[in-house]
Amino acid sequence: MRRSDWIKKLALPAMLSSVALAAVLPAHAGLDLATIDAEAKALEAKVIKWRRHLHEHPELSNQEHKTAAYIAKHLKALGFDEVQEGVAKTGVVGVLVGGKPGPVVALRSDMDALPVTEETGLPFASKAKGMFKDKEVGVMHACGHDGHMSILMGVAELLAKHREDLPGTVKFIFQPAEEGMEGIETWGAKQMVEEGVLKGKHAPEVIFGLHIFPFPAGSLAYRAEGFMAAQDRFELTIQGKQTHGSAPWSGVDPITTAGQVVTAIQLIPARQLPITEAPAVVSVGSIHGGVRNNIIPDKVDMEGTIRTYDVKMRETLHKHLHRTVENISAASGATADLEIVPGYPVTFNDPELTRQMLPTLEKVSPGKVMEIKPITAAEDFSYFQQQIPGLFIGLGAGKPGAAYNHSPKFDLDEAALKTGVKALSALTLDYMNSK
């Protein structure tokens, strides 16, 4: 459905002000959209201040000790009923019990930064250093996690101020290591789930989250079902037989075999999968073999990534990948050793929850809600969604000509942070009042 059709269907003209919109919303006993809008405006300067502090002091995955302490101090000062630290190593979980009975809603923000040396020239640019793969690197919030944290801190303050009018309980999840770890089996959202963050006395019914993208500032992007991709990494060694470059027939050439494999695996999505049902991508990102011009090497090593949006298609692609590399290698007299390392699952927005909360998004950002195509990046918010219904949305915070996420020049339009505070607050409140 096109955005114009949504607006007609909802009968909410885009020019309505937040105050006018509040008049058509259910009464929330002192906590309605007009109140949320006013409180978000009042908090804007604080949210920007928090974002700049966090941006200037980034920490890598599972190293977010000072970040976690900063957040925990804030939640404790707000009088949260529970503040748990050290969850999944460096995560923080806060529980805010409202003054009225109702459901438990979880809200999530990631915390970690990237091994990127900042080149923005901002007055609060990061000068931090960290250790990544045994090397000292620059550290930067190049994917908006500083904005995510400051937004959720703002939501925490807004809802804590009106907790007596809150018809339910909110679990605030500040998660480490979204960008991933190497050398360990479990981290981030998956580890939080395994440690029981979605269970116990305050087990949430649903979870909401957002991610900053360089869409138009203040816009909200959504998609039912597959919003972001599942991502898997593969490692492949093609074993040949080393020989002189002038006599390739006396050995087995793993380089020509690797060339055939690279071409063939690109055709798996195009020729072996029902691609009209869901997108799929296979890409080789690294290939190494040989030491000089006249030696055919013994082996070639390569690495790549797989992106899918459907569970069955993901399994089928894995099978076809094995079949393709093994058969082509065998036809050349070589052998193939393929390992597929599972990554994050599909970020799957529950269709019913998405449908239910779409009017809320339209009320928060009238005329700026977009249904988008699937995003090929991946997010471990998906592990929460495997356990309970979840809705993950995109928050537009792009500046004209801005660099994309993970760039050393990445920056965000801080005016969009207020929209993020409104969106998560309104989603929480409207869901609670729907019960």
HUKACOR-V647124 format. One record per residue. N is the residue number from 1. RES is the residue in one small letter. SS is DSSP state (A for helix, B for strand, O for the rest). OMEGA is omega in whole degrees, 0 to 359 (NA if undefined). Layout:
[[N;RES;SS;OMEGA] [N;RES;SS;OMEGA]]
//
This chain:
[[1;m;O;179] [2;r;O;182] [3;r;A;179] [4;s;A;178] [5;d;A;178] [6;w;A;186] [7;i;A;178] [8;k;A;183] [9;k;A;182] [10;l;A;181] [11;a;O;179] [12;l;O;181] [13;p;O;185] [14;a;O;184] [15;m;O;180] [16;l;O;176] [17;s;O;179] [18;s;A;180] [19;v;A;179] [20;a;A;178] [21;l;A;182] [22;a;A;182] [23;a;A;180] [24;v;O;178] [25;l;O;174] [26;p;O;177] [27;a;O;182] [28;h;O;174] [29;a;O;176] [30;g;O;179] [31;l;O;182] [32;d;O;183] [33;l;A;178] [34;a;A;178] [35;t;A;179] [36;i;A;180] [37;d;A;181] [38;a;A;181] [39;e;A;178] [40;a;A;176] [41;k;A;181] [42;a;A;182] [43;l;A;190] [44;e;A;181] [45;a;A;177] [46;k;A;182] [47;v;A;178] [48;i;A;178] [49;k;A;179] [50;w;A;180] [51;r;A;182] [52;r;A;176] [53;h;A;181] [54;l;A;179] [55;h;A;183] [56;e;A;184] [57;h;O;182] [58;p;O;176] [59;e;O;182] [60;l;O;183] [61;s;O;181] [62;n;O;175] [63;q;O;189] [64;e;O;186] [65;h;A;181] [66;k;A;177] [67;t;A;180] [68;a;A;180] [69;a;A;180] [70;y;A;181] [71;i;A;181] [72;a;A;178] [73;k;A;179] [74;h;A;181] [75;l;A;179] [76;k;A;179] [77;a;A;178] [78;l;O;179] [79;g;O;178] [80;f;O;181] [81;d;O;178] [82;e;B;171] [83;v;B;182] [84;q;B;180] [85;e;B;178] [86;g;B;179] [87;v;B;184] [88;a;O;177] [89;k;O;184] [90;t;O;183] [91;g;B;179] [92;v;B;178] [93;v;B;179] [94;g;B;180] [95;v;B;177] [96;l;B;180] [97;v;B;181] [98;g;O;183] [99;g;O;180] [100;k;B;179] [101;p;B;180] [102;g;B;184] [103;p;B;175] [104;v;B;179] [105;v;B;177] [106;a;B;174] [107;l;B;186] [108;r;B;170] [109;s;B;171] [110;d;B;190] [111;m;O;193] [112;d;O;177] [113;a;O;186] [114;l;B;174] [115;p;O;184] [116;v;O;176] [117;t;O;188] [118;e;O;179] [119;e;O;184] [120;t;O;185] [121;g;O;179] [122;l;O;178] [123;p;O;178] [124;f;O;180] [125;a;O;180] [126;s;O;171] [127;k;O;185] [128;a;O;175] [129;k;B;178] [130;g;B;179] [131;m;B;179] [132;f;B;183] [133;k;O;176] [134;d;O;177] [135;k;B;175] [136;e;B;183] [137;v;B;168] [138;g;B;182] [139;v;O;184] [140;m;B;168] [141;h;O;183] [142;a;O;181] [143;c;O;174] [144;g;O;182] [145;h;A;175] [146;d;A;176] [147;g;A;179] [148;h;A;181] [149;m;A;182] [150;s;A;176] [151;i;A;183] [152;l;A;173] [153;m;A;177] [154;g;A;177] [155;v;A;179] [156;a;A;181] [157;e;A;180] [158;l;A;183] [159;l;A;177] [160;a;A;179] [161;k;A;183] [162;h;O;186] [163;r;A;180] [164;e;A;178] [165;d;A;185] [166;l;O;183] [167;p;B;179] [168;g;B;183] [169;t;B;179] [170;v;B;175] [171;k;B;181] [172;f;B;183] [173;i;B;174] [174;f;B;193] [175;q;B;176] [176;p;O;163] [177;a;O;176] [178;e;O;183] [179;e;O;173] [180;g;O;179] [181;m;O;174] [182;e;O;177] [183;g;O;176] [184;i;O;186] [185;e;O;189] [186;t;O;178] [187;w;O;170] [188;g;A;184] [189;a;A;180] [190;k;A;180] [191;q;A;177] [192;m;A;178] [193;v;A;180] [194;e;A;179] [195;e;O;171] [196;g;O;183] [197;v;O;180] [198;l;O;181] [199;k;O;176] [200;g;O;186] [201;k;O;182] [202;h;O;179] [203;a;O;182] [204;p;O;175] [205;e;O;183] [206;v;B;177] [207;i;B;177] [208;f;B;176] [209;g;B;178] [210;l;B;177] [211;h;B;179] [212;i;B;175] [213;f;B;179] [214;p;B;169] [215;f;B;177] [216;p;B;185] [217;a;O;179] [218;g;O;178] [219;s;O;177] [220;l;B;183] [221;a;B;180] [222;y;B;172] [223;r;O;174] [224;a;O;181] [225;e;B;188] [226;g;B;181] [227;f;B;176] [228;m;B;192] [229;a;O;161] [230;a;B;180] [231;q;B;176] [232;d;B;177] [233;r;B;174] [234;f;B;177] [235;e;B;185] [236;l;B;172] [237;t;B;175] [238;i;B;184] [239;q;B;176] [240;g;O;178] [241;k;B;186] [242;q;O;179] [243;t;B;179] [244;h;B;182] [245;g;O;180] [246;s;O;181] [247;a;O;185] [248;p;A;180] [249;w;A;181] [250;s;A;177] [251;g;O;175] [252;v;B;188] [253;d;O;179] [254;p;A;181] [255;i;A;177] [256;t;A;176] [257;t;A;179] [258;a;A;178] [259;g;A;177] [260;q;A;180] [261;v;A;181] [262;v;A;180] [263;t;A;185] [264;a;A;184] [265;i;A;175] [266;q;A;183] [267;l;A;180] [268;i;A;178] [269;p;A;186] [270;a;A;188] [271;r;A;186] [272;q;A;181] [273;l;O;176] [274;p;O;192] [275;i;O;177] [276;t;O;181] [277;e;O;180] [278;a;O;180] [279;p;O;173] [280;a;B;182] [281;v;B;169] [282;v;B;180] [283;s;B;173] [284;v;B;183] [285;g;B;183] [286;s;B;178] [287;i;B;184] [288;h;B;176] [289;g;O;176] [290;g;O;181] [291;v;O;177] [292;r;O;193] [293;n;O;187] [294;n;O;175] [295;i;B;170] [296;i;B;189] [297;p;O;180] [298;d;O;185] [299;k;B;173] [300;v;B;177] [301;d;B;175] [302;m;B;177] [303;e;B;179] [304;g;B;182] [305;t;B;178] [306;i;B;178] [307;r;B;180] [308;t;B;181] [309;y;O;183] [310;d;O;185] [311;v;A;181] [312;k;A;179] [313;m;A;176] [314;r;A;179] [315;e;A;180] [316;t;A;180] [317;l;A;178] [318;h;A;180] [319;k;A;181] [320;h;A;179] [321;l;A;177] [322;h;A;183] [323;r;A;184] [324;t;A;184] [325;v;A;181] [326;e;A;182] [327;n;A;178] [328;i;A;179] [329;s;A;180] [330;a;A;179] [331;a;A;179] [332;s;O;183] [333;g;O;179] [334;a;O;173] [335;t;B;182] [336;a;B;174] [337;d;B;184] [338;l;B;174] [339;e;B;175] [340;i;B;182] [341;v;B;183] [342;p;O;177] [343;g;O;183] [344;y;O;176] [345;p;O;176] [346;v;O;171] [347;t;B;193] [348;f;B;178] [349;n;B;180] [350;d;O;186] [351;p;A;181] [352;e;A;179] [353;l;A;178] [354;t;A;179] [355;r;A;182] [356;q;A;187] [357;m;A;179] [358;l;A;177] [359;p;A;178] [360;t;A;179] [361;l;A;179] [362;e;A;179] [363;k;A;181] [364;v;A;184] [365;s;O;186] [366;p;O;179] [367;g;O;183] [368;k;O;178] [369;v;B;186] [370;m;B;167] [371;e;B;188] [372;i;O;174] [373;k;O;180] [374;p;O;178] [375;i;B;185] [376;t;O;172] [377;a;O;183] [378;a;O;185] [379;e;O;181] [380;d;O;166] [381;f;O;180] [382;s;A;179] [383;y;A;175] [384;f;A;183] [385;q;A;175] [386;q;O;184] [387;q;O;182] [388;i;O;177] [389;p;B;181] [390;g;B;175] [391;l;B;180] [392;f;B;185] [393;i;B;175] [394;g;B;176] [395;l;B;178] [396;g;B;178] [397;a;B;184] [398;g;B;170] [399;k;O;178] [400;p;O;179] [401;g;O;184] [402;a;O;177] [403;a;O;180] [404;y;O;179] [405;n;O;179] [406;h;O;175] [407;s;O;175] [408;p;O;178] [409;k;O;182] [410;f;O;175] [411;d;O;181] [412;l;O;176] [413;d;O;186] [414;e;O;177] [415;a;O;181] [416;a;A;182] [417;l;A;179] [418;k;A;177] [419;t;A;178] [420;g;A;178] [421;v;A;179] [422;k;A;184] [423;a;A;182] [424;l;A;178] [425;s;A;182] [426;a;A;177] [427;l;A;179] [428;t;A;185] [429;l;A;182] [430;d;A;177] [431;y;A;179] [432;m;A;183] [433;n;A;177] [434;s;O;184] [435;k;O;NA]]
//
